[in-house]
């Protein structure tokens, strides 16, 4: 399964979170929309949830609490599940 996010190129904190912290890989850029697409491949949606939870727990452990930006992305971000 391929899980992906689309992020505006001006949203630097979300790009940093998904790319550097959660391990998503840039797979496309739509210049006409000014939007990056990042993906993360996992076998199942449960594997994806577990992986993100583990990475998030590591981030929280490294910092006493995540930044307001990371909390906002975690609450409001959308991860799309594409069945292949």
N, C-alpha and C positions, 0 to 999 in steps of 0.2 A: 504494500500500500504506500501511496505517496501522499504526504501531508504537506500542505503549502500555505504560505501567507503572502499577501500582497501588501506592500508598504510604500507610501509616497516617499519619493527621494528626499524630501525635506524633513522627514521624521527620523532624525538621526538617532534618537534614543531607542526607538523601536528596532531600527536596523541593527544597532549595537547589541540589543538584548537578544534578538533572534539569531544573528550571525555569530557573535562572539561568545555569548553566554549559553545559549540553548543548542548551538551546533547546527543550525539550519545552514544550507549551502545556497548561494545565489545561483539561480538557474535561468533567469530571464530578466530583461529590462525593457519596458515599453516606453520609449522616449515620448511618444505622443501623449501618454498619460502621466509621465514623470513617476513611474511606479516600478519598483523592484519586485521580483517574485523569488522567494526563498523556499526550499523544500527540505524535508527530512523523510527518509524512507524507513519504514518499520513493517514488520510482518502483519501486525494487527493493531487495531485502535487501542486495545488494552496495553500493548507494548509501548505505543506512543505515549499514552497517559502515564505509564510507569516511568519511562525515560524522562519525560518533562518534569514529573514530580521529583525524581532523584536529582536532576540538575538544579531544580528550583531550591530544594533543600540544601544543596551544596552552596548555592548563592546566599541563602539566608544564614547559613552557618558562617560563611566568610564575613558577612556584614551582620551586625546585630539586627538590622531590619533593612529590607530592600528600599531603594529610593522611591519617592512618590511616583516618578515616571514609570518604574518597573511595576509598581502596584497597579497603576492605571492600565498599563498594557495587559497585565495578567487578568484584570477584571473585564476589560473592554475589547481585548484583541480577539480576533477570530482565526481559528485554524481550520482550514477546509480539508475534508477527508475525500479523496478521490479514489474510487474503486477501479483498479486496473485489471 
